[in-house]
Amino acid sequence: MMKKRLTVALAVAAVPLAGCMPVASSGGEGGAHKDTLVFAQNVDPRNLDPQNAVQTSADRINRNIYDRLFTRDESMKIVPQLVTDYQQVDDETWTFRLREDVTFQDGSPLTAKDVVFTIHRLKDPALLEARWFEQIADATAVGDHEVRITTKGAMPTLLAVLAKSGADIVPSAYIEKNGIEEFVKAPFGSGPYKFVEWKRDDRVTLERNGAYWGGAPKWKRVEVRTIPENSTRVSELLTGGVDIATEIPVIDWKRVDSGRTAMALGETTRVMLLVLRLDDQYATKDPRVREAIDLAIDKKAIVDTLFGGKATPVRTRAPKTVFGGDPSLYNTAAYDPERAKDLVKQAVADGRSVKLHYSASRGTYPMDAELAEMVTAMLKKAGFNVELEILEGGAFGDIYSKYTNKDVYQVAFADGLMDSSYALQGFSTVLGKPRMGYSNPRVDELLAQANRTMDEAARRTAYSEVQKIIADTDRPMVSLYTQPAAFGVSKDVAFTPRADDGFVFDDVTLAK
């Protein structure tokens, strides 16, 4: 049915990522003017291809090199970035008018052709970001600065999708001429910061884009350092080697929150969970085994021990901070160790394997190795035979992206869309190949319905039912807790964590 024509004027409201230039810092060595921001994270990006990363460590860099049609402000409200106004013509047709004063960092103009190229590229199912854009049917240029997007049915998440990672607008002419492989060696967009160099497993260096359409970026230079070892990252912060450091271990919070540094804690959408394989060759194919894993884990003990009570136990991948998150599955657990033992005994009596291969990381997330050790002990207490594998850096991410992980894979996922469709789409049957062996026709039906209606109440109802199926019946994943943002910050700068786990360099200011 044709919807009422909707026009929203946004020309005045277009929000860039840049702001005012910083004043001289009263801190630092000799009180010198501070024009370089040094940010330390714990994982090196796998690549800097904005449409093929799906990694927070890469997105923190990419979102400052590129612009998107829309972005999110500090309150997580969707606001325009490259768009001046748009119209929803009907359920499946949208038009977007682009700014005319935007250039890429090589000096070439950003036009509708580049937007169309980016969206068409995202239709390649081989790209890691592609599944969030698959409901977009087509994009066409209407002149140099207008784009028409059509969708497969009503798409209530379109603006959110256009504001998330992967929607970074790339230069079509350069990539068509030189290829994506050459482009990602020295990527460039239209954003406030320009790529300078990437020393693998060391640092990515960016510099100010002096021609940025949104005004002069705050920092002359930004260094994003990769420091996997927690103690080294904390030491660099405390001694002034970095201005902001991610993933500060709980044991260091008190030490960091004193002297010339402080802790910046915040709520995130990131949920730590266990991905379970449902393919025939794995012990976790047995629903009793999956239920036993869930019931054997004392989430409150984990949260209290590892995070001093600052994390929240959950039974859903969609936390309450995102649209459609079911609050009844928040701050709760299904801990029942005696029933877990009974279920394991039943599986053994039927000749089923209860040997679990458990893969986890060290240094990718706060207390990740320690968590794996705690969970392993709980699973063994329930009667499981657990083979724990702790992996470092890229090797950990590779086994998931290549589908080579085994029974249990411990990982934390954030919701870049701030909408349950992002968190829950991984449970749908994609392109006829169930992810990790999981497929449920009712879940497919509910997610399809929710993704193709503009009725927010109907969407919430569908997402709630999916979450309950996942938590109480199928258990293809066992959600553990929402992970708090835990940044260490030099008192020379001011910084507040974002709920979307992103990092906008110009959100960081010199302390007054």
ZADOSE-793762 format. One record per residue (C-alpha): x negated, y negated, z negated; residue number from 1; residue in three letters. Coordinates in Angstrom, 2 decimals, decimal comma, always signed. Example, Ala and Ser with C-alpha at 12.3 -4.5 7.8 and 13.67 -1.06 7.14 Angstrom:
<dodrens>
-12,30_+4,50_-7,80_1_ALA
-13,67_+1,06_-7,14_2_SER
</dodrens>
This chain:
<dodrens>
+0,00_+0,00_+0,00_1_MET
-1,31_-3,46_+0,91_2_MET
-2,43_-5,43_-2,12_3_LYS
-1,85_-9,13_-2,62_4_LYS
-4,70_-11,08_-1,08_5_ARG
-7,19_-12,07_-3,75_6_LEU
-9,74_-14,83_-3,41_7_THR
-12,22_-15,72_-6,12_8_VAL
-14,38_-18,77_-5,57_9_ALA
-17,84_-18,32_-7,02_10_LEU
-20,04_-20,83_-5,23_11_ALA
-20,63_-22,93_-8,33_12_VAL
-20,95_-19,94_-10,63_13_ALA
-23,69_-18,11_-8,71_14_ALA
-26,20_-17,05_-11,34_15_VAL
-29,91_-16,62_-10,55_16_PRO
-32,28_-14,80_-12,87_17_LEU
-34,66_-17,71_-13,32_18_ALA
-34,54_-20,65_-15,70_19_GLY
-36,72_-23,48_-16,93_20_CYS
-40,49_-23,49_-17,08_21_MET
-41,98_-22,61_-20,48_22_PRO
-43,62_-25,19_-22,68_23_VAL
-47,09_-24,66_-24,10_24_ALA
-47,27_-21,97_-26,73_25_SER
-48,41_-22,82_-30,25_26_SER
-49,52_-19,20_-30,65_27_GLY
-52,07_-17,06_-28,86_28_GLY
-55,81_-17,49_-28,77_29_GLU
-56,79_-21,09_-29,36_30_GLY
-53,21_-22,24_-28,85_31_GLY
-53,76_-22,18_-25,10_32_ALA
-50,88_-22,56_-22,69_33_HIS
-49,31_-19,14_-22,24_34_LYS
-48,15_-18,44_-18,70_35_ASP
-48,57_-14,65_-18,51_36_THR
-46,03_-12,22_-19,97_37_LEU
-47,41_-8,79_-20,85_38_VAL
-44,81_-6,07_-21,26_39_PHE
-45,69_-2,50_-22,25_40_ALA
-43,51_+0,50_-21,51_41_GLN
-44,14_+4,16_-22,14_42_ASN
-43,60_+5,70_-18,69_43_VAL
-45,14_+4,84_-15,34_44_ASP
-42,61_+4,54_-12,48_45_PRO
-42,47_+7,50_-10,09_46_ARG
-42,11_+4,99_-7,26_47_ASN
-40,95_+1,43_-6,59_48_LEU
-38,38_+2,28_-3,93_49_ASP
-35,29_+0,53_-5,34_50_PRO
-32,91_+3,00_-3,71_51_GLN
-34,83_+6,12_-4,71_52_ASN
-36,05_+5,64_-8,27_53_ALA
-33,20_+6,14_-10,82_54_VAL
-35,69_+5,45_-13,57_55_GLN
-35,54_+2,71_-16,18_56_THR
-39,28_+2,07_-15,97_57_SER
-38,93_+1,35_-12,24_58_ALA
-35,70_-0,64_-12,51_59_ASP
-37,24_-2,99_-15,08_60_ARG
-39,67_-4,01_-12,35_61_ILE
-37,41_-3,82_-9,31_62_ASN
-34,64_-5,99_-10,70_63_ARG
-37,15_-8,85_-10,94_64_ASN
-38,51_-8,36_-7,40_65_ILE
-35,10_-8,12_-5,71_66_TYR
-31,68_-9,76_-5,85_67_ASP
-28,29_-8,04_-5,69_68_ARG
-24,91_-9,23_-4,52_69_LEU
-23,83_-9,25_-8,17_70_PHE
-25,62_-8,92_-11,49_71_THR
-24,69_-8,84_-15,18_72_ARG
-25,26_-11,67_-17,61_73_ASP
-26,41_-11,24_-21,21_74_GLU
-22,86_-10,33_-22,33_75_SER
-22,69_-7,63_-19,59_76_MET
-20,11_-9,59_-17,60_77_LYS
-20,40_-9,07_-13,83_78_ILE
-21,40_-12,36_-12,19_79_VAL
-22,39_-13,25_-8,61_80_PRO
-25,99_-13,47_-7,54_81_GLN
-26,24_-13,56_-3,73_82_LEU
-22,48_-13,93_-3,24_83_VAL
-20,72_-17,32_-3,17_84_THR
-17,17_-16,01_-2,80_85_ASP
-15,35_-12,79_-1,97_86_TYR
-11,90_-11,55_-0,99_87_GLN
-10,21_-8,24_-1,63_88_GLN
-8,12_-7,98_+1,52_89_VAL
-6,43_-4,69_+0,62_90_ASP
-7,18_-1,57_-1,43_91_ASP
-9,98_-0,52_+0,90_92_GLU
-11,31_-3,75_+2,43_93_THR
-13,46_-6,47_+0,87_94_TRP
-15,32_-9,42_+2,37_95_THR
-18,29_-11,17_+0,77_96_PHE
-19,74_-14,56_+1,66_97_ARG
-23,51_-14,85_+1,08_98_LEU
-25,69_-17,74_+0,01_99_ARG
-27,38_-19,38_+2,99_100_GLU
-30,50_-20,62_+1,17_101_ASP
-32,10_-17,28_+0,31_102_VAL
-35,36_-16,05_+1,80_103_THR
-37,39_-12,94_+1,23_104_PHE
-40,83_-13,34_-0,27_105_GLN
-42,42_-13,10_+3,20_106_ASP
-40,46_-16,21_+4,22_107_GLY
-37,84_-14,49_+6,36_108_SER
-34,16_-15,33_+5,72_109_PRO
-31,92_-12,90_+3,86_110_LEU
-28,80_-12,34_+5,96_111_THR
-25,78_-10,07_+6,22_112_ALA
-27,89_-7,69_+8,30_113_LYS
-30,10_-6,98_+5,28_114_ASP
-27,09_-6,28_+3,06_115_VAL
-25,62_-3,92_+5,66_116_VAL
-28,99_-2,17_+6,08_117_PHE
-29,29_-1,67_+2,31_118_THR
-25,78_-0,24_+1,96_119_ILE
-26,20_+2,02_+4,99_120_HIS
-29,47_+3,28_+3,55_121_ARG
-27,65_+4,16_+0,35_122_LEU
-25,38_+6,47_+2,31_123_LYS
-28,31_+8,88_+2,74_124_ASP
-27,55_+11,71_+0,26_125_PRO
-31,27_+12,44_-0,06_126_ALA
-31,75_+9,20_-2,00_127_LEU
-31,45_+9,48_-5,77_128_LEU
-29,17_+6,44_-6,08_129_GLU
-26,88_+7,47_-3,21_130_ALA
-24,14_+9,27_-5,13_131_ARG
-23,02_+6,09_-6,87_132_TRP
-22,42_+4,49_-3,47_133_PHE
-20,82_+7,41_-1,65_134_GLU
-17,29_+5,99_-1,95_135_GLN
-18,33_+3,07_+0,26_136_ILE
-17,17_+4,02_+3,75_137_ALA
-18,96_+1,32_+5,74_138_ASP
-20,47_-2,14_+5,71_139_ALA
-20,52_-4,50_+8,68_140_THR
-21,91_-7,97_+9,27_141_ALA
-19,41_-10,70_+10,15_142_VAL
-21,79_-13,36_+11,32_143_GLY
-25,07_-14,12_+9,58_144_ASP
-23,72_-14,66_+6,07_145_HIS
-20,59_-12,57_+5,65_146_GLU
-20,26_-8,85_+5,00_147_VAL
-17,19_-6,65_+5,22_148_ARG
-17,19_-3,51_+3,05_149_ILE
-14,63_-0,75_+3,41_150_THR
-14,16_+2,02_+0,87_151_THR
-12,71_+5,52_+0,82_152_LYS
-9,53_+4,71_-1,05_153_GLY
-9,32_+2,10_-3,79_154_ALA
-12,72_+1,65_-5,44_155_MET
-12,32_-0,01_-8,86_156_PRO
-16,06_+0,15_-9,51_157_THR
-17,21_-1,62_-6,34_158_LEU
-18,43_-4,83_-7,98_159_LEU
-20,11_-2,86_-10,77_160_ALA
-21,84_-0,67_-8,17_161_VAL
-23,05_-3,73_-6,28_162_LEU
-24,55_-5,03_-9,56_163_ALA
-26,46_-1,87_-10,54_164_LYS
-29,82_-0,40_-9,71_165_SER
-30,03_+0,75_-6,10_166_GLY
-28,07_-2,26_-4,85_167_ALA
-31,25_-4,32_-4,59_168_ASP
-31,22_-5,97_-1,15_169_ILE
-34,26_-4,99_+0,93_170_VAL
-35,67_-6,63_+4,12_171_PRO
-34,26_-4,70_+7,06_172_SER
-36,54_-6,08_+9,80_173_ALA
-39,76_-5,17_+7,99_174_TYR
-38,62_-1,66_+7,08_175_ILE
-37,26_-0,94_+10,56_176_GLU
-40,60_-1,99_+12,04_177_LYS
-43,00_-0,46_+9,52_178_ASN
-41,06_+2,31_+7,75_179_GLY
-40,07_+2,72_+4,11_180_ILE
-43,31_+4,50_+3,20_181_GLU
-45,36_+1,49_+4,21_182_GLU
-42,90_-0,91_+2,56_183_PHE
-43,07_+0,66_-0,91_184_VAL
-46,86_+0,33_-0,93_185_LYS
-46,37_-3,44_-1,31_186_ALA
-42,62_-4,01_-1,76_187_PRO
-41,02_-7,44_-1,55_188_PHE
-37,52_-8,77_-2,02_189_GLY
-35,89_-12,15_-2,59_190_SER
-36,18_-12,15_-6,39_191_GLY
-38,06_-14,41_-8,80_192_PRO
-41,24_-12,32_-8,98_193_TYR
-43,56_-11,02_-6,27_194_LYS
-45,42_-7,73_-6,30_195_PHE
-49,24_-8,09_-6,52_196_VAL
-50,60_-4,63_-7,24_197_GLU
-49,88_-1,30_-8,92_198_TRP
-52,66_+0,58_-10,65_199_LYS
-51,10_+3,98_-11,21_200_ARG
-50,67_+4,98_-14,84_201_ASP
-52,06_+1,60_-15,88_202_ASP
-50,06_-1,47_-14,83_203_ARG
-47,90_-3,23_-12,26_204_VAL
-48,76_-6,89_-11,76_205_THR
-46,28_-9,48_-10,50_206_LEU
-46,57_-13,21_-9,88_207_GLU
-44,13_-16,09_-9,74_208_ARG
-42,18_-16,54_-6,50_209_ASN
-42,58_-20,29_-6,11_210_GLY
-40,02_-20,38_-3,30_211_ALA
-37,30_-18,62_-5,30_212_TYR
-33,85_-19,97_-4,42_213_TRP
-32,78_-19,98_-8,08_214_GLY
-35,50_-22,35_-9,25_215_GLY
-39,01_-21,85_-10,58_216_ALA
-39,38_-18,60_-12,55_217_PRO
-40,64_-19,03_-16,11_218_LYS
-43,82_-16,98_-15,95_219_TRP
-46,76_-17,51_-13,61_220_LYS
-47,73_-13,87_-13,98_221_ARG
-46,18_-10,71_-15,44_222_VAL
-48,07_-7,54_-16,27_223_GLU
-46,06_-4,38_-16,88_224_VAL
-48,43_-1,98_-18,58_225_ARG
-47,92_+1,76_-18,92_226_THR
-49,01_+2,98_-22,36_227_ILE
-47,58_+6,46_-23,02_228_PRO
-49,18_+6,98_-26,43_229_GLU
-47,02_+5,45_-29,16_230_ASN
-49,91_+4,59_-31,49_231_SER
-51,81_+2,84_-28,71_232_THR
-48,74_+0,87_-27,61_233_ARG
-48,07_-0,28_-31,17_234_VAL
-51,72_-1,15_-31,70_235_SER
-51,78_-3,26_-28,53_236_GLU
-48,73_-5,14_-29,79_237_LEU
-50,13_-5,74_-33,27_238_LEU
-53,48_-6,95_-31,94_239_THR
-51,96_-9,30_-29,35_240_GLY
-52,73_-7,24_-26,26_241_GLY
-49,06_-7,20_-25,24_242_VAL
-46,14_-9,53_-25,92_243_ASP
-43,35_-6,93_-25,91_244_ILE
-43,53_-3,16_-26,28_245_ALA
-40,79_-0,60_-25,74_246_THR
-39,84_+2,52_-27,69_247_GLU
-41,41_+1,67_-31,04_248_ILE
-41,33_+4,81_-33,23_249_PRO
-39,26_+4,55_-36,40_250_VAL
-42,31_+5,21_-38,55_251_ILE
-43,82_+1,95_-37,22_252_ASP
-40,75_-0,30_-37,54_253_TRP
-41,71_-1,70_-40,95_254_LYS
-45,31_-2,28_-39,89_255_ARG
-44,25_-4,05_-36,69_256_VAL
-41,63_-6,14_-38,47_257_ASP
-44,21_-8,26_-40,29_258_SER
-46,96_-10,77_-39,64_259_GLY
-47,16_-11,92_-36,02_260_ARG
-44,71_-9,34_-34,65_261_THR
-41,08_-8,37_-35,22_262_ALA
-38,66_-5,59_-34,32_263_MET
-35,86_-6,32_-31,86_264_ALA
-33,18_-3,64_-32,28_265_LEU
-30,06_-3,41_-30,15_266_GLY
-27,22_-1,14_-29,11_267_GLU
-27,62_+0,62_-25,78_268_THR
-25,65_+2,91_-23,50_269_THR
-28,45_+5,47_-23,57_270_ARG
-27,35_+8,88_-24,84_271_VAL
-29,81_+11,61_-25,75_272_MET
-28,49_+14,98_-24,64_273_LEU
-29,24_+18,53_-23,63_274_LEU
-28,54_+19,48_-20,02_275_VAL
-27,60_+23,17_-19,80_276_LEU
-27,89_+25,29_-16,65_277_ARG
-24,78_+27,26_-15,70_278_LEU
-26,34_+29,21_-12,85_279_ASP
-26,14_+33,00_-13,15_280_ASP
-29,81_+33,60_-14,00_281_GLN
-29,76_+31,51_-17,19_282_TYR
-28,65_+32,46_-20,70_283_ALA
-26,66_+29,22_-20,84_284_THR
-24,32_+30,60_-18,18_285_LYS
-22,48_+32,25_-21,10_286_ASP
-19,98_+29,77_-22,63_287_PRO
-20,56_+31,31_-26,05_288_ARG
-24,23_+30,46_-25,79_289_VAL
-23,45_+26,86_-24,87_290_ARG
-20,99_+26,52_-27,74_291_GLU
-23,49_+28,05_-30,16_292_ALA
-26,12_+25,52_-29,09_293_ILE
-23,69_+22,67_-29,80_294_ASP
-22,58_+24,02_-33,17_295_LEU
-26,11_+24,82_-34,34_296_ALA
-27,34_+21,22_-34,14_297_ILE
-27,05_+18,99_-37,21_298_ASP
-26,89_+15,60_-35,51_299_LYS
-26,59_+13,61_-38,74_300_LYS
-29,79_+15,17_-40,05_301_ALA
-31,50_+14,25_-36,77_302_ILE
-30,28_+10,66_-36,82_303_VAL
-31,20_+10,17_-40,47_304_ASP
-34,61_+11,81_-40,16_305_THR
-35,79_+10,36_-36,84_306_LEU
-34,06_+6,97_-36,79_307_PHE
-33,35_+6,08_-40,39_308_GLY
-29,64_+6,22_-39,61_309_GLY
-29,90_+3,58_-36,86_310_LYS
-28,73_+5,95_-34,07_311_ALA
-25,14_+7,19_-33,75_312_THR
-24,10_+10,87_-33,35_313_PRO
-21,86_+11,38_-30,31_314_VAL
-20,12_+14,17_-28,43_315_ARG
-19,86_+12,35_-25,12_316_THR
-22,15_+11,06_-22,38_317_ARG
-19,96_+7,91_-22,15_318_ALA
-20,48_+5,78_-25,29_319_PRO
-17,87_+3,32_-26,52_320_LYS
-19,89_+0,39_-25,14_321_THR
-18,87_+1,30_-21,56_322_VAL
-15,44_+1,21_-19,93_323_PHE
-13,53_+4,45_-20,56_324_GLY
-15,74_+5,80_-23,34_325_GLY
-13,61_+7,90_-25,71_326_ASP
-14,00_+6,50_-29,26_327_PRO
-12,81_+9,77_-30,82_328_SER
-16,05_+11,39_-29,61_329_LEU
-18,22_+8,61_-31,05_330_TYR
-19,95_+8,86_-34,44_331_ASN
-18,99_+12,52_-34,76_332_THR
-20,42_+16,01_-34,39_333_ALA
-19,23_+19,62_-34,14_334_ALA
-21,78_+21,08_-36,55_335_TYR
-20,85_+24,61_-37,68_336_ASP
-24,00_+26,71_-38,16_337_PRO
-22,17_+29,85_-39,34_338_GLU
-19,97_+29,99_-36,25_339_ARG
-23,07_+29,34_-34,13_340_ALA
-24,69_+32,45_-35,63_341_LYS
-21,56_+34,51_-34,95_342_ASP
-21,44_+33,43_-31,32_343_LEU
-25,09_+34,37_-30,84_344_VAL
-24,45_+37,79_-32,37_345_LYS
-21,45_+38,29_-30,03_346_GLN
-23,60_+37,46_-27,01_347_ALA
-26,32_+39,87_-28,15_348_VAL
-23,76_+42,63_-28,79_349_ALA
-22,58_+42,25_-25,19_350_ASP
-26,12_+42,59_-23,91_351_GLY
-26,49_+38,90_-23,05_352_ARG
-29,82_+37,13_-23,34_353_SER
-30,19_+34,50_-26,03_354_VAL
-33,71_+33,50_-24,98_355_LYS
-33,77_+29,81_-24,10_356_LEU
-36,41_+27,92_-22,16_357_HIS
-36,27_+24,38_-23,60_358_TYR
-37,98_+21,51_-21,73_359_SER
-38,55_+18,14_-23,37_360_ALA
-40,85_+15,15_-23,04_361_SER
-43,45_+13,50_-25,22_362_ARG
-43,46_+9,72_-25,20_363_GLY
-40,71_+9,20_-22,63_364_THR
-38,11_+8,38_-25,30_365_TYR
-38,43_+7,47_-28,98_366_PRO
-39,17_+10,54_-31,08_367_MET
-38,47_+12,86_-28,14_368_ASP
-41,02_+15,55_-28,99_369_ALA
-40,07_+15,38_-32,66_370_GLU
-36,40_+15,77_-31,70_371_LEU
-37,18_+18,83_-29,59_372_ALA
-39,01_+20,41_-32,48_373_GLU
-36,08_+19,75_-34,86_374_MET
-33,51_+21,13_-32,42_375_VAL
-35,70_+24,16_-31,71_376_THR
-35,83_+24,94_-35,44_377_ALA
-32,03_+24,65_-35,69_378_MET
-31,50_+26,91_-32,67_379_LEU
-33,88_+29,51_-34,04_380_LYS
-32,01_+29,44_-37,35_381_LYS
-28,83_+30,28_-35,41_382_ALA
-30,53_+33,33_-33,87_383_GLY
-31,85_+32,00_-30,57_384_PHE
-35,26_+32,90_-29,19_385_ASN
-36,56_+29,52_-28,01_386_VAL
-39,53_+28,82_-25,74_387_GLU
-40,24_+25,11_-26,18_388_LEU
-42,09_+23,30_-23,38_389_GLU
-43,26_+19,72_-24,04_390_ILE
-44,16_+17,83_-20,86_391_LEU
-45,93_+14,54_-20,31_392_GLU
-45,07_+11,66_-17,98_393_GLY
-44,03_+12,35_-14,40_394_GLY
-44,06_+16,13_-14,77_395_ALA
-41,07_+15,86_-17,08_396_PHE
-38,97_+13,82_-14,63_397_GLY
-40,01_+15,90_-11,64_398_ASP
-38,51_+19,16_-12,86_399_ILE
-35,08_+17,54_-13,23_400_TYR
-35,13_+15,63_-9,94_401_SER
-36,24_+18,81_-8,15_402_LYS
-33,69_+21,02_-9,98_403_TYR
-36,42_+23,26_-11,39_404_THR
-35,52_+22,82_-15,07_405_ASN
-34,30_+25,97_-16,83_406_LYS
-31,83_+26,74_-19,63_407_ASP
-32,14_+23,56_-21,70_408_VAL
-33,46_+20,17_-20,58_409_TYR
-33,62_+17,35_-23,12_410_GLN
-33,15_+13,92_-21,57_411_VAL
-31,66_+10,52_-22,34_412_ALA
-29,39_+8,80_-19,79_413_PHE
-28,25_+5,19_-19,80_414_ALA
-25,16_+3,89_-18,01_415_ASP
-26,32_+1,32_-15,49_416_GLY
-22,74_+0,81_-14,28_417_LEU
-21,28_+0,16_-17,77_418_MET
-18,38_+2,33_-16,63_419_ASP
-17,53_+5,95_-17,46_420_SER
-17,52_+6,82_-13,77_421_SER
-21,33_+6,52_-13,87_422_TYR
-21,72_+8,71_-16,93_423_ALA
-19,22_+11,34_-15,81_424_LEU
-19,82_+11,67_-12,07_425_GLN
-22,65_+14,09_-12,78_426_GLY
-19,96_+16,59_-13,79_427_PHE
-18,22_+16,48_-10,42_428_SER
-18,95_+18,86_-7,57_429_THR
-21,14_+16,80_-5,23_430_VAL
-21,34_+17,74_-1,55_431_LEU
-20,22_+21,28_-2,35_432_GLY
-23,25_+21,93_-4,56_433_LYS
-22,45_+21,87_-8,29_434_PRO
-25,19_+20,09_-10,23_435_ARG
-26,90_+22,50_-12,62_436_MET
-24,33_+25,14_-11,64_437_GLY
-21,37_+23,34_-13,21_438_TYR
-18,03_+23,04_-11,43_439_SER
-14,51_+22,53_-12,77_440_ASN
-11,66_+21,73_-10,33_441_PRO
-9,71_+19,85_-13,01_442_ARG
-12,71_+17,64_-13,73_443_VAL
-13,15_+17,02_-10,00_444_ASP
-9,46_+16,08_-9,73_445_GLU
-9,51_+13,72_-12,72_446_LEU
-12,67_+11,95_-11,61_447_LEU
-11,34_+11,56_-8,07_448_ALA
-8,13_+10,04_-9,43_449_GLN
-9,94_+7,65_-11,77_450_ALA
-12,29_+6,51_-9,04_451_ASN
-9,47_+5,70_-6,63_452_ARG
-7,03_+3,65_-8,64_453_THR
-7,15_+0,04_-9,79_454_MET
-4,94_+0,96_-12,78_455_ASP
-7,25_+0,60_-15,79_456_GLU
-4,94_+2,49_-18,18_457_ALA
-4,78_+5,48_-15,81_458_ALA
-8,56_+5,42_-15,47_459_ARG
-9,06_+5,45_-19,25_460_ARG
-6,68_+8,39_-19,63_461_THR
-8,44_+10,42_-16,95_462_ALA
-11,90_+9,70_-18,34_463_TYR
-10,79_+10,65_-21,84_464_SER
-9,52_+14,04_-20,63_465_GLU
-12,77_+14,71_-18,77_466_VAL
-14,82_+13,89_-21,85_467_GLN
-12,78_+16,27_-24,00_468_LYS
-13,16_+19,09_-21,45_469_ILE
-16,91_+18,55_-21,44_470_ILE
-17,19_+18,31_-25,24_471_ALA
-14,73_+21,00_-26,36_472_ASP
-14,42_+23,55_-23,54_473_THR
-17,12_+23,67_-20,88_474_ASP
-20,18_+22,13_-22,57_475_ARG
-22,43_+21,77_-19,49_476_PRO
-24,19_+19,16_-21,61_477_MET
-24,47_+18,71_-25,37_478_VAL
-24,61_+15,03_-26,28_479_SER
-26,62_+14,23_-29,40_480_LEU
-26,75_+10,50_-30,19_481_TYR
-26,84_+7,01_-28,74_482_THR
-30,39_+5,77_-28,71_483_GLN
-31,02_+2,33_-30,23_484_PRO
-33,15_-0,17_-28,35_485_ALA
-36,35_-0,53_-30,33_486_ALA
-38,68_-3,22_-29,01_487_PHE
-41,66_-4,69_-30,77_488_GLY
-42,02_-8,39_-30,02_489_VAL
-44,79_-10,90_-30,59_490_SER
-43,58_-13,92_-32,49_491_LYS
-45,07_-16,05_-29,71_492_ASP
-42,04_-15,12_-27,58_493_VAL
-38,29_-14,79_-28,08_494_ALA
-36,40_-11,80_-26,71_495_PHE
-33,05_-10,07_-27,24_496_THR
-32,47_-6,51_-25,89_497_PRO
-29,76_-6,05_-23,28_498_ARG
-27,01_-3,43_-23,71_499_ALA
-27,64_-2,14_-20,17_500_ASP
-31,26_-1,28_-21,05_501_ASP
-32,46_-3,60_-18,31_502_GLY
-35,24_-6,14_-18,55_503_PHE
-35,08_-9,60_-16,99_504_VAL
-38,44_-11,30_-17,38_505_PHE
-36,89_-14,75_-17,47_506_ASP
-34,78_-13,73_-20,47_507_ASP
-38,05_-13,90_-22,41_508_VAL
-38,96_-17,39_-23,59_509_THR
-41,80_-18,89_-25,56_510_LEU
-40,99_-19,15_-29,24_511_ALA
-40,22_-22,63_-30,50_512_LYS
</dodrens>
